[in-house]
Amino acid sequence: QEHHKVADYKQILGFFAQSKGWPCDPGDANDVHDAKTTKALKEFQKAYNASGPGSTRADPVAEDGLLGKQTWGAFFECYEDELADELGVDVSALPSFRSGLPFLIPDVFVGCGENWPKEAENVDDYRSQTNRRVEILYFYPGEEPDLACHPGPKGSKPEACELYDKTQFRRRILPTMPSAKEWKATWDEPTVGMGETRQAILDAPGLPDGETMEFEIAQVGFDVVGKGTAASRGERAVLDWDDWEFSDSYVDAGGITSSAAFAKVQFTFVVRGAERETKNVDPVTYADRVHMQLAIDTGEILKHQPYDLVTPWGTRSGTTDDAGVLDELDLAPGGASVIMRRRTLVHLGELDEGWDDD
């Protein structure tokens, strides 16, 4: 309240006129407070009370066209809205995001003023939007700077500051994400079987069209089984996947009890691109099925007959039902063989076309 210029709040009013569509544009962001500026302040206050934070979570402000502490607070609440919108969350979630930034020295901030401009160094009276900035600097553990030069805003000593000393630190600018909203990576279905295709889907609010996104598919608990790419479209990237591979080294091929389930084999994925990495949370479960009626060429139905179901993941015994039906669910990848009376009726892996004609 003590140090601002007219141009400061005119720029703020113009920003909210553009971002929120409120009729509070004061015109040029100069240092002249005129009737148009007063009208813009009053329109901002009205809109803030009617449809902004003043109508929901914050106290309303006086609609007097004056700039006091109430209106500065309203500016702050509207900026909170902007931050929440950028992140795709409710304002109530902002504290959790802020808690993810551990500061080197908590609760200390320094306005560096003209000490470290990005352009026109040592030039007085130079108007620069680029120089008006906030920088967030990240340091590897053990390489933090000595901030003895920053005891507080009134006691800083810019000439002793290590932050901008080019002999102390080499800077690398981190790329900017096109969106900070939450992205989600999901499969289109919860289960998959042999020969089936599933879609690995990235829902990415704010992602521009044409971005190349890299998908990496992995078996849960084991290795990566494959990779693929897809171009984004309509804030989404989709990869069709049908290569459900596995390795024999993952398999315990011993016998299991008749009531035991075969190993649960699941696949997950991660998507990288647009300066972000998004991991799939809910994996797809591989669940094949063997469902058939067994008979011999005399027409006899093989009911109540014992059989062995042999898979790379183990062998399980069972018995056909009253109709000679064998129904085995939730099989892991790799195929299965059905053995009855010491004959292999169904072979492991891919079967020749027409194998079940008789």
C-alpha positions as CSV (number, residue, x, y, z in Angstrom):
1,Q,0.0,0.0,0.0
2,E,2.9,2.3,0.7
3,H,5.1,1.6,-2.3
4,H,3.0,0.9,-5.3
5,K,2.5,3.1,-8.3
6,V,-0.7,3.7,-10.3
7,A,0.8,1.7,-13.2
8,D,0.9,-1.4,-10.9
9,Y,-2.7,-1.6,-10.1
10,K,-3.7,-0.5,-13.7
11,Q,-1.7,-3.5,-15.0
12,I,-3.4,-5.8,-12.5
13,L,-6.9,-4.5,-13.4
14,G,-6.1,-5.0,-17.1
15,F,-4.9,-8.6,-16.4
16,F,-8.2,-9.5,-14.7
17,A,-10.2,-7.8,-17.4
18,Q,-8.5,-10.2,-19.9
19,S,-8.4,-13.4,-17.8
20,K,-11.8,-13.2,-16.2
21,G,-13.7,-11.1,-18.8
22,W,-14.7,-8.5,-16.2
23,P,-15.3,-4.9,-17.4
24,C,-12.4,-3.5,-15.4
25,D,-9.9,-2.5,-18.1
26,P,-8.4,0.9,-17.1
27,G,-6.6,1.4,-20.5
28,D,-2.9,2.1,-20.7
29,A,-0.9,1.0,-17.7
30,N,0.6,4.4,-17.0
31,D,0.9,6.3,-13.8
32,V,-2.2,8.5,-14.3
33,H,-5.2,7.7,-12.2
34,D,-8.2,9.2,-14.0
35,A,-11.9,8.7,-14.1
36,K,-11.5,5.6,-16.2
37,T,-9.2,4.2,-13.6
38,T,-11.8,4.8,-10.8
39,K,-14.5,3.2,-12.9
40,A,-12.3,0.2,-13.6
41,L,-11.7,-0.2,-9.8
42,K,-15.4,0.0,-9.1
43,E,-16.2,-2.6,-11.8
44,F,-13.6,-4.9,-10.5
45,Q,-15.0,-4.6,-7.0
46,K,-18.6,-5.3,-8.3
47,A,-17.5,-8.3,-10.3
48,Y,-15.4,-9.6,-7.4
49,N,-18.5,-9.5,-5.1
50,A,-20.9,-10.9,-7.7
51,S,-19.0,-13.7,-9.3
52,G,-15.5,-13.8,-7.9
53,P,-14.0,-14.9,-4.6
54,G,-16.1,-12.3,-2.8
55,S,-19.2,-14.3,-3.7
56,T,-17.9,-17.6,-2.3
57,R,-14.9,-18.1,-0.1
58,A,-13.8,-14.5,0.8
59,D,-15.4,-11.4,2.3
60,P,-17.0,-8.9,-0.2
61,V,-15.3,-5.6,-0.6
62,A,-16.6,-2.1,-0.7
63,E,-17.7,-1.0,-4.2
64,D,-16.3,2.5,-3.9
65,G,-13.7,2.7,-6.7
66,L,-10.9,3.3,-4.1
67,L,-7.8,1.3,-3.7
68,G,-7.3,0.2,-0.1
69,K,-6.3,-2.9,1.8
70,Q,-9.6,-4.6,1.0
71,T,-9.0,-4.3,-2.8
72,W,-5.4,-5.4,-2.5
73,G,-6.7,-8.5,-0.7
74,A,-9.2,-9.0,-3.5
75,F,-6.3,-8.9,-6.0
76,F,-4.6,-11.6,-4.0
77,E,-7.7,-13.8,-3.9
78,C,-8.1,-13.5,-7.6
79,Y,-4.5,-14.4,-8.2
80,E,-5.2,-17.5,-6.0
81,D,-7.9,-18.4,-8.5
82,E,-5.5,-18.0,-11.4
83,L,-3.0,-20.3,-9.7
84,A,-5.6,-22.9,-9.0
85,D,-6.8,-22.8,-12.6
86,E,-3.3,-23.2,-13.9
87,L,-3.0,-26.3,-11.8
88,G,-6.5,-27.6,-12.5
89,V,-7.4,-27.8,-8.8
90,D,-9.5,-26.0,-6.2
91,V,-8.0,-23.1,-4.3
92,S,-8.1,-25.3,-1.1
93,A,-5.4,-27.5,-2.7
94,L,-2.8,-24.7,-3.1
95,P,-1.2,-25.2,0.3
96,S,-0.3,-28.8,-0.5
97,F,1.4,-27.6,-3.7
98,R,3.3,-24.9,-1.8
99,S,4.4,-27.4,0.8
100,G,6.3,-29.2,-1.9
101,L,8.7,-26.3,-2.2
102,P,11.2,-26.5,0.7
103,F,13.0,-23.1,0.8
104,L,16.6,-22.9,1.7
105,I,15.8,-20.3,4.3
106,P,12.1,-20.2,5.2
107,D,10.2,-16.9,5.4
108,V,13.1,-14.9,3.9
109,F,12.6,-13.0,0.7
110,V,14.6,-10.3,-1.0
111,G,13.6,-7.8,-3.6
112,C,16.8,-7.5,-5.7
113,G,15.6,-4.4,-7.4
114,E,18.1,-3.2,-10.0
115,N,20.9,-5.4,-8.9
116,W,20.5,-8.3,-11.2
117,P,18.6,-7.4,-14.4
118,K,18.3,-9.8,-17.3
119,E,18.6,-7.0,-19.8
120,A,20.0,-3.5,-20.0
121,E,22.4,-3.9,-17.1
122,N,23.6,-0.5,-15.6
123,V,20.9,1.4,-17.6
124,D,18.8,3.8,-15.6
125,D,15.1,4.4,-16.2
126,Y,14.8,1.4,-18.4
127,R,11.3,0.0,-18.6
128,S,11.4,-3.8,-18.8
129,Q,8.8,-6.5,-18.3
130,T,11.5,-9.1,-18.5
131,N,13.4,-7.6,-15.6
132,R,10.2,-7.7,-13.5
133,R,10.4,-11.3,-12.6
134,V,10.5,-14.0,-9.8
135,E,13.1,-16.7,-10.2
136,I,13.0,-20.1,-8.5
137,L,16.5,-21.5,-8.2
138,Y,17.1,-25.2,-7.5
139,F,20.3,-26.6,-6.0
140,Y,21.7,-30.1,-5.6
141,P,22.1,-31.1,-1.9
142,G,25.5,-30.0,-0.7
143,E,25.8,-27.2,-3.2
144,E,23.6,-24.6,-1.6
145,P,24.8,-21.0,-1.6
146,D,25.9,-19.0,1.4
147,L,23.0,-16.6,2.0
148,A,24.7,-14.5,4.7
149,C,24.2,-11.6,2.4
150,H,20.5,-11.9,2.8
151,P,19.6,-11.4,6.5
152,G,16.4,-9.6,5.4
153,P,14.9,-7.1,3.0
154,K,16.6,-4.2,4.7
155,G,19.9,-5.8,5.3
156,S,20.8,-7.4,2.0
157,K,24.2,-6.9,0.5
158,P,24.0,-7.6,-3.3
159,E,27.7,-7.2,-3.9
160,A,28.3,-10.2,-1.6
161,C,25.6,-12.4,-3.1
162,E,26.7,-15.8,-4.4
163,L,23.4,-16.5,-6.3
164,Y,24.3,-14.4,-9.3
165,D,28.1,-14.8,-9.1
166,K,29.0,-16.5,-12.4
167,T,32.2,-17.9,-10.9
168,Q,30.1,-19.8,-8.2
169,F,27.2,-21.3,-10.2
170,R,26.5,-22.3,-13.7
171,R,22.8,-22.0,-14.6
172,R,20.7,-24.3,-16.6
173,I,17.3,-23.1,-17.5
174,L,14.6,-25.7,-17.0
175,P,12.1,-26.1,-19.9
176,T,8.6,-24.9,-19.3
177,M,5.7,-27.3,-19.2
178,P,2.9,-26.5,-21.6
179,S,0.4,-27.2,-18.8
180,A,0.6,-27.7,-15.0
181,K,-2.8,-29.3,-14.8
182,E,-3.0,-32.9,-13.5
183,W,-2.5,-35.5,-16.2
184,K,-3.8,-39.1,-15.9
185,A,-2.6,-42.3,-17.6
186,T,-5.1,-45.1,-17.8
187,W,-5.9,-48.3,-19.7
188,D,-9.2,-48.4,-21.6
189,E,-10.1,-51.8,-20.0
190,P,-9.1,-53.5,-16.7
191,T,-8.2,-56.9,-18.3
192,V,-6.7,-58.2,-21.5
193,G,-6.3,-61.6,-23.1
194,M,-4.2,-63.3,-25.9
195,G,-4.5,-61.4,-29.2
196,E,-6.4,-58.5,-27.7
197,T,-5.5,-54.9,-28.1
198,R,-5.7,-52.3,-25.3
199,Q,-5.3,-48.6,-25.4
200,A,-2.9,-46.8,-23.1
201,I,-4.5,-43.4,-22.7
202,L,-3.0,-40.1,-21.5
203,D,-5.6,-37.5,-20.6
204,A,-3.6,-34.3,-20.6
205,P,-5.5,-30.9,-20.1
206,G,-3.5,-28.2,-21.7
207,L,-1.4,-30.4,-24.0
208,P,-1.2,-28.9,-27.5
209,D,-1.9,-31.0,-30.6
210,G,1.1,-32.6,-32.3
211,E,3.3,-33.3,-29.3
212,T,5.2,-36.6,-29.6
213,M,4.5,-38.6,-26.4
214,E,6.7,-41.7,-25.6
215,F,5.0,-44.7,-24.0
216,E,6.9,-47.3,-22.1
217,I,5.1,-50.5,-21.2
218,A,6.3,-52.7,-18.4
219,Q,5.2,-55.9,-16.6
220,V,4.5,-54.9,-12.9
221,G,7.5,-55.9,-10.8
222,F,9.7,-56.8,-13.8
223,D,11.2,-55.4,-16.9
224,V,10.0,-53.1,-19.7
225,V,8.4,-55.1,-22.4
226,G,8.2,-52.5,-25.1
227,K,7.9,-48.9,-26.2
228,G,5.9,-46.8,-28.6
229,T,5.0,-43.2,-29.5
230,A,1.8,-41.3,-30.2
231,A,1.0,-37.8,-31.3
232,S,-1.3,-35.8,-29.0
233,R,-4.7,-34.6,-30.2
234,G,-7.5,-32.9,-28.4
235,E,-5.5,-32.9,-25.1
236,R,-5.1,-36.6,-25.3
237,A,-2.5,-39.2,-26.5
238,V,-3.5,-42.8,-27.2
239,L,-1.3,-45.8,-28.0
240,D,-2.7,-49.1,-29.2
241,W,-0.9,-52.1,-27.5
242,D,-1.1,-55.8,-28.2
243,D,2.4,-57.1,-27.4
244,W,1.9,-58.8,-24.1
245,E,5.3,-60.4,-23.7
246,F,6.7,-62.2,-20.8
247,S,10.0,-63.9,-19.9
248,D,10.5,-67.5,-18.9
249,S,12.8,-66.3,-16.2
250,Y,9.8,-64.8,-14.4
251,V,8.0,-68.1,-14.2
252,D,7.8,-70.7,-11.5
253,A,6.7,-73.8,-13.5
254,G,6.0,-76.1,-10.6
255,G,2.6,-77.6,-9.7
256,I,0.0,-75.6,-7.9
257,T,-3.1,-76.8,-6.0
258,S,-6.4,-77.2,-7.7
259,S,-7.9,-74.3,-5.8
260,A,-4.9,-71.9,-6.2
261,A,-4.9,-69.1,-8.7
262,F,-2.2,-68.7,-11.3
263,A,0.2,-65.9,-10.9
264,K,-1.4,-62.5,-11.5
265,V,0.4,-60.8,-14.4
266,Q,-0.2,-57.1,-14.8
267,F,1.1,-54.4,-17.1
268,T,1.5,-50.7,-16.5
269,F,3.0,-47.8,-18.4
270,V,4.6,-44.4,-18.2
271,V,4.3,-41.5,-20.6
272,R,7.0,-39.0,-21.2
273,G,6.9,-35.8,-23.3
274,A,6.1,-32.1,-23.1
275,E,8.6,-31.8,-20.3
276,R,6.5,-34.1,-18.1
277,E,6.4,-37.7,-17.0
278,T,3.1,-39.4,-16.1
279,K,2.8,-42.8,-14.6
280,N,-0.2,-45.2,-14.9
281,V,-1.7,-46.0,-11.6
282,D,-4.2,-48.8,-12.3
283,P,-2.5,-51.6,-14.3
284,V,-4.2,-53.9,-16.8
285,T,-4.5,-57.5,-15.7
286,Y,-3.8,-60.3,-18.1
287,A,-6.6,-62.8,-17.9
288,D,-6.9,-65.5,-20.6
289,R,-9.6,-68.1,-20.6
290,V,-9.8,-71.7,-21.7
291,H,-13.5,-72.7,-22.2
292,M,-14.4,-75.8,-24.1
293,Q,-16.4,-79.0,-24.1
294,L,-14.4,-82.3,-24.4
295,A,-15.7,-85.3,-26.3
296,I,-14.3,-88.2,-28.3
297,D,-15.2,-89.1,-31.9
298,T,-17.8,-91.7,-30.8
299,G,-19.9,-88.9,-29.4
300,E,-19.1,-89.7,-25.7
301,I,-18.9,-86.5,-23.6
302,L,-15.9,-86.6,-21.3
303,K,-17.8,-85.6,-18.1
304,H,-16.2,-85.7,-14.7
305,Q,-12.9,-86.5,-16.2
306,P,-9.6,-85.3,-14.5
307,Y,-7.3,-83.2,-16.6
308,D,-4.1,-81.2,-16.1
309,L,-3.8,-77.5,-17.3
310,V,-0.2,-76.9,-18.0
311,T,1.1,-73.3,-18.4
312,P,4.5,-71.7,-18.1
313,W,3.3,-70.4,-14.7
314,G,2.6,-73.8,-13.3
315,T,0.3,-76.9,-13.6
316,R,-3.1,-77.1,-12.1
317,S,-5.4,-80.1,-12.0
318,G,-9.2,-80.0,-12.5
319,T,-12.2,-82.1,-13.5
320,T,-14.8,-81.5,-16.3
321,D,-18.4,-80.9,-15.2
322,D,-21.6,-82.7,-16.0
323,A,-21.5,-81.5,-19.6
324,G,-17.9,-82.3,-20.1
325,V,-17.0,-78.6,-20.0
326,L,-13.6,-77.3,-18.9
327,D,-13.6,-73.6,-17.9
328,E,-10.4,-72.1,-16.7
329,L,-10.2,-68.4,-16.0
330,D,-7.6,-65.7,-15.3
331,L,-4.7,-67.4,-17.0
332,A,-1.4,-65.6,-17.2
333,P,0.3,-65.0,-20.7
334,G,2.1,-67.8,-22.5
335,G,-0.7,-70.1,-23.5
336,A,-1.9,-73.4,-22.0
337,S,-2.0,-77.1,-22.7
338,V,-4.8,-79.4,-21.6
339,I,-3.7,-83.0,-20.9
340,M,-6.1,-85.8,-20.4
341,R,-5.5,-89.5,-20.4
342,R,-1.9,-88.7,-21.2
343,R,-2.8,-87.0,-24.4
344,T,-2.2,-83.3,-25.1
345,L,-5.5,-82.0,-26.3
346,V,-4.6,-78.4,-26.6
347,H,-1.1,-77.3,-27.2
348,L,0.8,-74.6,-25.5
349,G,1.0,-71.3,-27.4
350,E,-0.6,-70.5,-30.7
351,L,-2.7,-73.3,-32.2
352,D,-3.0,-74.3,-35.9
353,E,-6.1,-73.0,-37.6
354,G,-9.0,-75.5,-37.3
355,W,-7.5,-77.4,-34.4
356,D,-11.0,-77.6,-32.8
357,D,-12.9,-78.9,-35.9
358,D,-13.4,-82.4,-34.4
